[in-house]
Amino acid sequence: MTIQLPDLKGGLRAYEPRTEPLPVKTGTPFTSRTVFSAAHVVADPFADTTPDSPAAVDWDATLAFRRHLWSHGLGVAEAMDTAQRGMGLDWAGAAELIRRSAAEAKSVGGLIACGVGTDQLTGPATLAEVRAAYEEQLALVEECGAQAILMASRALAAAASGPEDYLEVYGHLLRQASEPVILHWLGPMFDPALEGYWGSSDLDAATGTFLEVIAAHPDKVDGIKVSLLEARREIDIRRRLPQGVRCYTGDDFNYPELIAGDEQGFSHALLGIFDPLGPLAAEAVRVLDTGDAQGFRALLDPTVELSRHLFQTPTRFYKTGVVFLAWLAGHQSHFTMVGGLQSARSLPHFTRAYELADGLGLFPDPKLAEERMKTLLAQYGVAQ
């Protein structure tokens, strides 16, 4: 059986899908690494909404996907940019997502950490207003019993006049946090509004400020998530962290080598790409738990081509590919996204994503994925 896929020259080519998925299984908790998957939200396809409307979420399907990740031993990084924070999901929707997911995590014993930001601010804000917005969200996450991830703030990037403002705001929040948090440095390739974060567009200077925040409050920082897509910079930062502060890689281009590590250390993981890779990623980490770094790389290295494809420029639209693969894999019944973001990638992009994911054996039911891919192709006028 073959499926006709469009090529880049306007023609069609035959592709033969896999008939069996990659065999993966649930197993024991990880012992060598702490691994979070940032998780997407499932839109309610029957809601009468517009791209400017508050997000309409299918809560049953959204929580079911989180149970899927937990069943494989992965932690869930909730209400992050993968969940379309600031790209379809507003603070009200994120707050409800945090409440529901934290309760679900408690019921199943799942690991969860939740994003704390300032996205209730919809216009220009003062530093005091930025602090207050962060405080409101931090209080909610802590009340829900989840670990907090202090996300980069568009409002802070706009309001700060230099590194000293970041030191003041983050220092205030870390002193206030009841438990150690994860600090998230999200690069401008993921969100252009975060250009110059930490007070400088010079990454060396910005890194210095970032490390200064951590050094001043090592007891309040569980770890950092670095999403700059620069492996060497992450390794440099990792080696300069205070004892006991973890590095969670957010590098969706270079994650196998960063998680495997070197003679001077390794990164844990908090990755958007582990949303579609969940079972395979979990299997790889369990291999790494045995000390078999080569076997770990043998499983995870082949996934990098898919990840680089999904996260290609404009990187912020990677969520579209993530949700597309969740639909093909049968985790949701439709390919609709909050904010209408399903339109953010092209047919050639979807075609290549399908081919790469199928080649990796990511679809539990390859026949279902093939049928759904044919449905999408038909909508674009590609006859089979």
Order of alpha helices (4+ residues) and beta strands (2+ residues): beta-beta-beta-alpha-beta-alpha-beta-alpha-beta-alpha-alpha-beta-alpha-beta-alpha-beta-alpha-beta-alpha-alpha-alpha-alpha-alpha-alpha
